[in-house]
Amino acid sequence: MSTPYPFTAIVGQDDLRLGLLLNAVSPAVGGVLVRGEKGTAKSTAVRALAALMPEVSVVPGCRFSCAPEAPDPACPDGPHEAGSGVSRAARTVELPVGASEDRLVGALDIERALAEGVKAFEPGLLADAHRGILYVDEVNLLHDHLVDLLLDAAAMGASYVEREGVSVRHAARFLLVGTMNPEEGELRPQLLDRFGLTVEVAASRETGLRVEVVRRRLAYDDDPAAFAAQWADEEGALRARIVAARALLPQVRLGDGALRQIAATCAAFEVDGMRADIVMARTATALAAWAGRTDVLAEDVRQAALLALPHRRRRNPFDAPGLDEDKLDDTLEQNSGEDDDPDPDGPDGGGRPPEGDGPDTPPQPEGGADDTPAQSVPEQGGEKEQEPAQGQSTGSGEQQPVRAGEPFRTKMLSVPGLGEGAAGRRSRARTEHGRTTGARRPQGALTKLHLAATVRAAAPHQRARGRSGRGLVVRRDDLRQAVREGREGNLVLFVVDASGSMAARQRMTAVKGAVLSLLMDAYQRRDKVGLITFRGKDAEVVLPPTSSVDAAAARLEMLPTGGRTPVAAGLLKAHDVLRVERLRDPSRRPLLVVVTDGRATGGPEPVALASRAARLHEVEGTASVVVDCESGPVRLGLAVSLAGELGGTAVTLDELRADSIAGLVKDVQSYSGRAA
């Protein structure tokens, strides 16, 4: 077994270490979500925490890690009698992004259940993680139904497996840790809320700290055992402190003043529901225990807010999590109580973990490892006054970016037919979850049994198989897999006209608002998105297909306009992008969204060239929508004609709104007759 990197040898990353340690002290806090760029010790810190967790005593031979002093009465391996157990290290179980539902919650042997009437249950990762750590790397890439199962188990402390009338329940209490890189897509707000704490991590810009990170990592890679031995004393001290804080936790008093501050803070930041208040209370209590105190102080409430609220405050989907600390301080000051007298000279300065840095560690700048000197921030005053006003020309035919209009809820646009892509919320598809539409012979392992079809397949052969008892004689050939229909996520490729004709009538604000609204819809439906713009003489892939919808929104905001309208170049560029994406992910069906007024200009025969480029997409069967941005009393209908060449649909900006009175909700297929 490899030697893990010592937790106390991690340089900086105070919030990351504190969030993990607070959950080690009080698992009731609800886990921690670690957000940050790649290469910032997220995974290293989580794996290092396992070595600090106290050992657990388990019932010998129990696959579900029952505590010998109070075994789970519903344990599938039970019943167990209370008694002595064996001690072992707390486990760290990693959940792969591509894991199946059965791998997570466990699987029943349906064949034995039908033929023998026994509950033959194979535990999953939730059982392995009981009384330990469950680590999910890249949790934002995990399928929604797996995240739901995971977080439900974390909230209830138990896992339930229900399959065809057979039910198994077992305890599943663990420290849940998820890591993610926001560049690869955000975690949805309802799932964010289920994590107790969140921390943001970033690589330090301080040269001395970066040098020390490299020095320690090289020393560890050269000889992991020797490097770990150098930090053994610090690791032992931190482990003892966790044990002491756990013992002190039941004695910590959460006074009315602290509760008032917690409630006022959650109300001030407009968080939904009451989970934030409860998590803040538990976090503040854990902070006090970590500092060796039995009273919760205002500083504990403040630190708890910084950890528990950034991902819960009400915000737009594309806004980064964060908290206004000045507003937080004002709220705490206005609601300070008599029993919340802060004690800045208390043990360990109010609950920060020990630095764990060796004697050769360079001094850390005040305020944290990632602070930069104030003088390094560029001046922003004079330059903006010299820039052209919003929407004005820069002198080369290009106009300054304009802000997007207010986003709105869009109508449902979907790809016709039945796909088999990744689970999502847009188009119809054969999926593992959804309504049952039929049955078939299993191809590989059976995952979803169609009970009625299985019984029908086995029934005619009972006499030939010598059935004598009440049980049904079932063989593997009788088993039938349920065919289910749900929704898939698609690749939504935006091709946006950024030419002068779009900006001339000051339409770009409305157009950007419409595209932003479609991006928000893609975010909610778990789509991949890409962004192509065309203007002047060519088209540009502003954002290659990605799961990071907020990155597309940021690129859209900075989009300049001006020049001619090379519609053909935009469609040809889209054709190239889709050709590559079909090779990378053939099961993910594309939806092409062209946003233009259809006024093709520039080069010889621009309209005919655009028509030929559009027919390339029609031949390949690409589902498409043209958002018609033409305005004014006289309309040429060029965008509608382009939609006909694409074999797709046309919809005006007004019709795109879900609350529009232009008509009922329509999908791509329902628009096609009108576009033709």
Disulfide bonds with the S-S distance in Angstrom:
none
